[in-house]
Amino acid sequence: MLQVDSPSADNGFKEAKSRTVGSQVLEVLREVRDGWRWRELWMTLGWREVQMRHRRSEIGPFWNTLSLAFVAICIGGLYGGIMERPMSDYIPHLVAGYMIWTLLQALVSEGKDAFVSNAAAIREIAVPGTVYVYKLLWKNLIILGYNSLVYVAVLILYQVSPFPNILLVLPALALVLVNGIWVGLLLGLINVRYRDFGQLIPNAMRLGFFVTPILWYPDSVSGIRRIFVDFNPFYYFIELMRTPLLGQAPTSLIWIVAIGITAVGWGITLPIYAHWRQRIAFWV
């Protein structure tokens, strides 16, 4: 006797499957929320990582400040002359861009190791996976704070006034950090499963530095070379923060593209992370 599936049974199965996916996504969003509740833990661990990075150093984390100062003096003096730009224009552009690139690069390069580098803790401590992502966000915010000392010195030296548009850097930074969460979750998950992926990211980021307008100006390229600006996601986030740091306002296009990247990134990450996150403890 043939059994014919009824349309109502089919619809019921699809609805159940949809509810399951929806509930998994909600669990991920709750994990994002719960990770914030563990802020005392990840803030302590993030600060400790900054200290351990410069253990037994006399000036400690201020090496980050000195590194950016060296970049401003050496690269700024060289490339400013090559591009025939006045130092009062080029060095603030370079320092602000390099400072933001350091943050973006860390969010990607360290984001891929969010779970791999915390394998022992993941196996032994039951905390939301977002705790490890928040830890790296906090650590790099601290480093950004040390780097900003060079930025302030450059503003004073070249008498650049970023007010009142500098206030726009707060929502811009918040948007960058929101992207840092999904980047850490997605890349961290992929790298746990496919370790070769972790070797690809640093090479890609080194290339990304040179094709992103940090050492050069976005309006200095034309023709086919515009693809390195128009289709470069890093460009939009750098401009989102750099323009208010230099006293200007980001264009509406910069905001729209940055928000669009955020929406697409979370739209891809949520179902993937929801489906595979329970296996992270076994893969690490």
ABEGO torsion letter per residue (X at the ends): XBBBBBAAAAAAAAAAAAAAAAAAAAAAAAAAAAAAAAAAAAAAAAAAAAAAAABGBAAEAAAAAAAAAAAAAAAAAAAAAAAGBBAAAAAAAAAAAAAAAAAAAAAAAAAAAAAAAAAAAAAABBBBAAAAAAAAAAAAAAAAAAAAAAAAAAAAAAGBBAOAAAAAAAAAAAAAAAAAAAAAAAAAAAAAABAAAAAAAAAAAAAAAAABBAABBAAABBEAAAAAAAABAAAAAAAAAAAAAAGBBBBAAAAAAAAAAAAAAAAAAAAAAAAAAAAAAAAX
